[in-house]
Amino acid sequence: MNHNIIIHPHKVSRKKREKIKNQRGCVLWFTGLSGSGKSTIANEVENQLNKLGFHTYLLDGDNIRHGLNKDLGFSEKDRSENIRRIAELSKLFVDAGIITLTAFISPFIKDRQKAKEIIGERDFIEIFIDTPFAECVKRDPKGLYKKAMRGEIKNFTGINSPYEKPVNPTIHIKTLEENIEESVKKIINYLKINNYI
């Protein structure tokens, strides 16, 4: 830690930012296998919140890797750094009073726990998009499972790199038992019940 770097206090607080937005900042952290439906569900949650007049921002794995994290690969170390940066970025959005949605595989429990510590337990809502591996392979929207099975992609989650399921997610979405509309409603109801919106 550099002792010459001092955090500058702002006159406008998070509370003031949230007040004019009439909402509470938080992070909806979507986790699940590739092809599970994270981006699809997160996208529709953001769409519905936008229609309701709330301020949101969606951080998606592929989009972030085209910019902020384009210098990172897919080794376990790089994946951990990817999640750390996303958590730090999400924390800034929360301070701005924004409802932030993140759609990342984030396969390791320790990395999701670290993200929760960075963001803050009160502001971190872990959403497990639970889709069986076989169904994800069947969907394979980007053709990534086929490439991984042919050995063209290394360290691919579910094939040659593990996915550690959340032990106690805040919201558990089972995609084979509920459709997108039901999943979105469950998430938005959680935000209402817990006074985020």
GIRA-V920570 format. One record per residue. N is the residue number from 1. RES is the residue in three letters. OMEGA is omega in whole degrees, 0 to 359 (* if undefined). Layout:
BEGIN
n=N res=RES omega=OMEGA
n=N res=RES omega=OMEGA
END
This chain:
BEGIN
n=1 res=MET omega=179
n=2 res=ASN omega=183
n=3 res=HIS omega=178
n=4 res=ASN omega=179
n=5 res=ILE omega=183
n=6 res=ILE omega=180
n=7 res=ILE omega=182
n=8 res=HIS omega=180
n=9 res=PRO omega=178
n=10 res=HIS omega=176
n=11 res=LYS omega=179
n=12 res=VAL omega=183
n=13 res=SER omega=175
n=14 res=ARG omega=181
n=15 res=LYS omega=179
n=16 res=LYS omega=179
n=17 res=ARG omega=180
n=18 res=GLU omega=183
n=19 res=LYS omega=182
n=20 res=ILE omega=177
n=21 res=LYS omega=181
n=22 res=ASN omega=179
n=23 res=GLN omega=176
n=24 res=ARG omega=179
n=25 res=GLY omega=178
n=26 res=CYS omega=177
n=27 res=VAL omega=172
n=28 res=LEU omega=186
n=29 res=TRP omega=180
n=30 res=PHE omega=177
n=31 res=THR omega=181
n=32 res=GLY omega=180
n=33 res=LEU omega=171
n=34 res=SER omega=180
n=35 res=GLY omega=182
n=36 res=SER omega=181
n=37 res=GLY omega=181
n=38 res=LYS omega=183
n=39 res=SER omega=181
n=40 res=THR omega=182
n=41 res=ILE omega=179
n=42 res=ALA omega=180
n=43 res=ASN omega=182
n=44 res=GLU omega=175
n=45 res=VAL omega=180
n=46 res=GLU omega=180
n=47 res=ASN omega=181
n=48 res=GLN omega=178
n=49 res=LEU omega=177
n=50 res=ASN omega=179
n=51 res=LYS omega=179
n=52 res=LEU omega=176
n=53 res=GLY omega=180
n=54 res=PHE omega=183
n=55 res=HIS omega=186
n=56 res=THR omega=167
n=57 res=TYR omega=181
n=58 res=LEU omega=175
n=59 res=LEU omega=183
n=60 res=ASP omega=184
n=61 res=GLY omega=182
n=62 res=ASP omega=181
n=63 res=ASN omega=180
n=64 res=ILE omega=181
n=65 res=ARG omega=174
n=66 res=HIS omega=184
n=67 res=GLY omega=185
n=68 res=LEU omega=186
n=69 res=ASN omega=182
n=70 res=LYS omega=179
n=71 res=ASP omega=184
n=72 res=LEU omega=175
n=73 res=GLY omega=184
n=74 res=PHE omega=173
n=75 res=SER omega=180
n=76 res=GLU omega=180
n=77 res=LYS omega=180
n=78 res=ASP omega=178
n=79 res=ARG omega=178
n=80 res=SER omega=179
n=81 res=GLU omega=176
n=82 res=ASN omega=182
n=83 res=ILE omega=178
n=84 res=ARG omega=180
n=85 res=ARG omega=180
n=86 res=ILE omega=180
n=87 res=ALA omega=179
n=88 res=GLU omega=178
n=89 res=LEU omega=179
n=90 res=SER omega=179
n=91 res=LYS omega=178
n=92 res=LEU omega=178
n=93 res=PHE omega=179
n=94 res=VAL omega=178
n=95 res=ASP omega=177
n=96 res=ALA omega=179
n=97 res=GLY omega=184
n=98 res=ILE omega=170
n=99 res=ILE omega=187
n=100 res=THR omega=178
n=101 res=LEU omega=178
n=102 res=THR omega=180
n=103 res=ALA omega=182
n=104 res=PHE omega=176
n=105 res=ILE omega=183
n=106 res=SER omega=192
n=107 res=PRO omega=187
n=108 res=PHE omega=180
n=109 res=ILE omega=183
n=110 res=LYS omega=179
n=111 res=ASP omega=177
n=112 res=ARG omega=177
n=113 res=GLN omega=178
n=114 res=LYS omega=177
n=115 res=ALA omega=179
n=116 res=LYS omega=179
n=117 res=GLU omega=180
n=118 res=ILE omega=184
n=119 res=ILE omega=183
n=120 res=GLY omega=185
n=121 res=GLU omega=182
n=122 res=ARG omega=186
n=123 res=ASP omega=186
n=124 res=PHE omega=180
n=125 res=ILE omega=182
n=126 res=GLU omega=181
n=127 res=ILE omega=181
n=128 res=PHE omega=176
n=129 res=ILE omega=190
n=130 res=ASP omega=178
n=131 res=THR omega=181
n=132 res=PRO omega=181
n=133 res=PHE omega=182
n=134 res=ALA omega=179
n=135 res=GLU omega=178
n=136 res=CYS omega=179
n=137 res=VAL omega=180
n=138 res=LYS omega=180
n=139 res=ARG omega=179
n=140 res=ASP omega=187
n=141 res=PRO omega=182
n=142 res=LYS omega=181
n=143 res=GLY omega=185
n=144 res=LEU omega=179
n=145 res=TYR omega=178
n=146 res=LYS omega=179
n=147 res=LYS omega=181
n=148 res=ALA omega=180
n=149 res=MET omega=177
n=150 res=ARG omega=179
n=151 res=GLY omega=182
n=152 res=GLU omega=177
n=153 res=ILE omega=178
n=154 res=LYS omega=179
n=155 res=ASN omega=180
n=156 res=PHE omega=184
n=157 res=THR omega=179
n=158 res=GLY omega=180
n=159 res=ILE omega=179
n=160 res=ASN omega=174
n=161 res=SER omega=187
n=162 res=PRO omega=168
n=163 res=TYR omega=181
n=164 res=GLU omega=183
n=165 res=LYS omega=175
n=166 res=PRO omega=181
n=167 res=VAL omega=183
n=168 res=ASN omega=182
n=169 res=PRO omega=178
n=170 res=THR omega=179
n=171 res=ILE omega=182
n=172 res=HIS omega=180
n=173 res=ILE omega=177
n=174 res=LYS omega=191
n=175 res=THR omega=178
n=176 res=LEU omega=182
n=177 res=GLU omega=180
n=178 res=GLU omega=180
n=179 res=ASN omega=183
n=180 res=ILE omega=182
n=181 res=GLU omega=179
n=182 res=GLU omega=180
n=183 res=SER omega=180
n=184 res=VAL omega=180
n=185 res=LYS omega=179
n=186 res=LYS omega=182
n=187 res=ILE omega=181
n=188 res=ILE omega=176
n=189 res=ASN omega=178
n=190 res=TYR omega=180
n=191 res=LEU omega=179
n=192 res=LYS omega=183
n=193 res=ILE omega=183
n=194 res=ASN omega=172
n=195 res=ASN omega=171
n=196 res=TYR omega=178
n=197 res=ILE omega=*
END
